[in-house]
Amino acid sequence: MTSILKNLRVIETANFVSGPYVGQLLADLGAEVIKIENPNGGDPFRSLSPDGYSADFCSYNTNKKSVGVDLTKPEGRALVEQLAKTADVLIENFRPGVMDRLQLGWDRLHTANPKLVYCSVTGFGREGPYQHRPAYDSVAGALSGFFSQLLDKERPQIVGPALCDAVTGLYGAYAVLGGLLERGSTGAGKRIDVTMMEAMIAFLRQPIMNYIFTGQTPAPLDRPAKSMCFALACAGHECGP
């Protein structure tokens, strides 16, 4: 499995978790991932350790190459554009409009490299009233309703792992692989938009479907209770795998 994508080059202009996790998953499958970082400190997770290799940074950036590039300078943007011309995939998780202002948006890079699969990871997408709002794991978890299925509403406390960031990254990698598969048939690249909000709503498939079927608002303990009833009903039968 570690060499499936060995002939693919990925350019990553992303920080923190959701965007870098897309690149991490592709790197785990053998892709060459070149991470573009601000030369003044790099990915913010680097600052959590004196040597620049904090546990948080390494969690989402192993198996990658890295280069410091100042995207505010013309020569830095030109370098990324040249790299994009040689790449199969580009991943970015800036707010909508930032990459266009940097002259590294989809329209420009698609013209430079028509085969490029361009993956944008945002909080709420490129349209709508929330498009320019920042989003982090806890924001997506709350607004999507995910935390309502996980936390005690009387004493809500954020859980340890960044589940919403990770789920978004998984959907992003899944979409990129789909884009690459389609490119194999059409020869053309693809623009992919993955939002944290939509990823978490999609992840709530079972609670949402139960609401549609019953009209009852899902609660955190619904699934454990249902699982127990199912287990009792299956007692004495070969219901399991």
N, C-alpha and C positions, 0 to 999 in steps of 0.2 A: 504493500500500500504506500510505502514512503517514496516510490519513484513514479507513481501514476502521472504526475504533472511535471516530470523532470524537464521537459522541453518548453515549459511556459515561463514567461517573465512577467512579474507583477510589480507595478509601481504603487507604493502606498504613501499617500499624504494624509495621514490620520494620527490622532492622538488618543490617549486614555484607553478605552476598552472596546467599544462596539466596532469601530472601524479597524483597529489593529487586530481584533480577533478574527475578522474576515481574512486578513492577510495571514494570520497565524495558521488557520485551518488549511489554507492553500499551501503554505510552506510545509505543513506536516505531510502533505501529499506529494511533496517533492518539487514544488514550484520555486523558482528563483524569485524571492521577494526583496525588492530594494526599498527600504524605508527612507523617505525624505524627512529630515528633521531640521528644526531651527538650529543654526550653529551656536546660538546662545542658550545652551541648556538642553536642547533636544526635547523629546517627549516629556511632558510635565511629570510623569511617573519616575523619571530618572532622578528628580530632585529629592526623592524620598530616601536616597542612600548617598553617602559621600562619594562613592566611586562611580555613581551613575548607573549602577546595575541593581536597583532595588528589586525585591521579590515581586512587587506589583508590575514593574516594567518587564521583567523576565517572564512573567506568567503569560504575556500576550505578544512577545516579540522574539521568541527563540527561533532559530533556523533562518533568520533574516540577515540581509546585509543592510548597512546603514550609511547614509551620506548626509553631511550637513550642508543645507542649501538655504540661502536667504531669499525667500519668495517675494520679498518687497523690492528686490533689485532686478533690473531687466536681465542681467546675465544669469541670475538664479532661475528665473522663469524660463529662459531660453534653454538652460540645461535640462530642466524637467520636461520641456517639450521635446527635446531631442531624445531623451530616454523613452518618452511615451511613443515615439515613432518606432521604437524597437520592441515595444511591449505588447503583450496580449491582453492585459488587464490593468486598469487603474482604479484604485480605491481612495475615496476621500470622505472625510466626515466634518467638513466645515459647514457653517450655516449656509442656507440657500443664497446664492448670489456671490459668495466670496470667490469661488473658483473662476467665475466669469470676470470679476473685477481683476483677478490676477492674470487674466488672459490664458487660463488653463481649463476653461469650461468645456462641456461636451461638444458644442458646435465647432470650436477651434480644433480640439484634439481629434475629433472624428474626421475633420477635413484632412488633418495631417496624417492620420492613421485610420483608414476606414474599417479596419478589422479590429479595432480596439473595443473591448468590453469595458464600459465605464460605469463603475458602481459608486453611487452616492448614498451615504448613510446619514440621515438627519433625524431630528426629533419628531417632526410633524409633516415633512414633505415640502415640496416646492410651491404648493398652493394652499389657500385657506387662511383663516385669521391668525393661526398660531405659527405660520411658516417661519417667522424670524425669531421665534422664542427659543432660548437654549433648552436643552433637555439632558437630564442625567438619569441614571438608573432609577432613583427614587421617584422622579417626576413621572416617568413612563409607567412605573408600577402603580402609582396612585391614580393617574388620569385614565388609564386603560381599564381599571377595575381589578387588576391582578391582585393587588394587596388585599382587596376585600375577601379574596378566597384563601388568604394566607395568614392574616393577622387578626388578633382580637381587637375589635373596633373600640372596646372600652380602654384598652391599654396597648395601642399600636406601637410596635417597635420594629424598625427595619431589620430584616434578616441579614446574615453575614455575607454570603456570596452575592456578587452583582448579577443576579439572575436575568434581569431585563436587558442589560448590556450583552450578556452571553447569548441569550435567545436571539437578539437582533443580529449578532454576529453569525450565528448559525444560519438564520434565514438569508443573510447576505451571501455567505459562501454557497449556499444551496442555489440562490439565484444566479450567481456568477457561473457556476458549473452548468446551469441551464443555458445561459447565454453563450458559453463556449460550445456547448453541444449544438445549438442552433447555428452558430457560426460555421460549424463543420459542414452544414448542409447548404447554407446561403452564401458563405464567404464574407458576410457583412458583420460588423460589430453591433453592439447593443447598448442602449442606455438603461441602466437599472437604478431604480429608486427604492431604497429600503428605509422605512421609518420605524423608530422605536415604538411609537404609538400603535401602528398597524401590526407590527410583529407581535406585540403582547396581546392585542385583541385576537389575532389569529391563534395564539397559543392558548387562549381561553375557550377553545372549541367545545369542550364537554359542558362547562357551566352555561355557556351561551345557548347551546342546543337544548339543554334541559329547560332553560327559561322559555325558549320558543315553544317547546312541547307542553309545558305545564303552566306557564305564566307566573311561576313562583320565583322570587329573587333567590339566587344561589347563596348558600352560606358556607363558611369555611369547613364545617364538619359534615357537609352533605355526602361527599364522596366516601369518606371512611365509613359512615353509617350504611351507605348503599353497598359498599364492598363487604361489610359484615353480613348483611342480609343475603347477598349473593353467595358468600361462602357457606352460610347455613343451608341455603337452598341446594347447593351443590354437594353437600355432605353425602358421602356414599356413592357419588357419581364421578366419572372421570371427566371432569369439566376443565381441568387445568392442562397446560402444555405437556 
